[in-house]
Amino acid sequence: MTSAPQNGTRHGLVVAIDGPAGAGKSTVAAHLARTFGLLNLETGAMYRALALKALRGDVVVTDGAAVLALTHSTTITLEPSANGNRVLLDGEDVTAALRNPDVTQAASQVSTHGPVRVWMVNSQRTLGLAAPTGVVMEGRDIGTVVFPDADVKIFLDASVEARGDRRYAQQPATESKEDLLRDMRERDKRDRERTESPLRPADDAVLVDTTGMTLDQVLERAAAIVAKVAQR
């Protein structure tokens, strides 16, 4: 497993949120950012942006060398806005395009390539260190690889059925729920079994199973975890 370099000056609290697709990471991260005045960086959007560039350029996303070659001419910027991060790909706002199911699937493939993840991890840590008031960063390897020195680590999880129901309710009906659950199980398998930065809780992460919880309960639990550390 590759770890991000640990040099650099931190300017505030670092909160790492990890977990599988549909566990509620984005919603929780946005809430914590508002509550504690942190910059919210959604790392999954960076993988989707690179995947979008690959799709536009007819690059085979399972070809690690070809995807890595794209990174040499790629700039991905996350800009906070009232409705969440704007994602700029080489200066173009591609935020709306990133939730397309084809892009999501391609991002899952892109994320399996070790050298691509190294590039992403270094980019993500640089963005996090530059946050002037602290950062909440969510993804799949934040607490284990990007910020193993994070002040707070939360691992959100839920049954695949619960996560599938949430994702189906959130997105346009572009695929059946059965197809969505199948895709989610396949993505879980790739995320947990990949050689480079597999999805797993950090040893010191607080595990929160959201399967039987309401959204308000999840947000309250996450905020309490962060508040306990912030008050020290």
Number of C-alpha atoms within 10 A of each C-alpha: 11 14 15 21 13 11 9 10 9 15 14 17 22 25 26 29 29 28 25 24 23 23 25 22 24 22 14 22 26 22 19 24 19 11 12 17 14 23 26 27 26 22 20 19 24 23 24 27 27 28 28 24 19 20 16 9 10 9 16 16 24 15 12 18 13 13 22 20 11 17 15 9 8 14 16 20 20 20 14 13 9 6 7 16 18 18 24 18 19 14 11 12 15 17 17 9 14 21 15 14 16 14 21 20 18 21 25 21 20 24 26 21 21 18 16 21 19 20 14 21 23 16 18 21 20 17 16 24 19 17 19 13 15 21 28 28 33 26 22 26 26 31 29 26 22 28 25 19 15 19 15 23 29 24 26 25 22 20 14 19 15 17 20 24 14 14 19 19 10 10 12 11 9 11 11 10 16 11 12 17 19 14 15 21 17 13 19 17 13 17 24 15 14 14 13 20 25 18 22 18 22 19 10 13 19 16 15 17 14 19 16 11 12 10 13 10 12 20 18 14 15 21 18 13 14 20 15 10 11 13 6 5
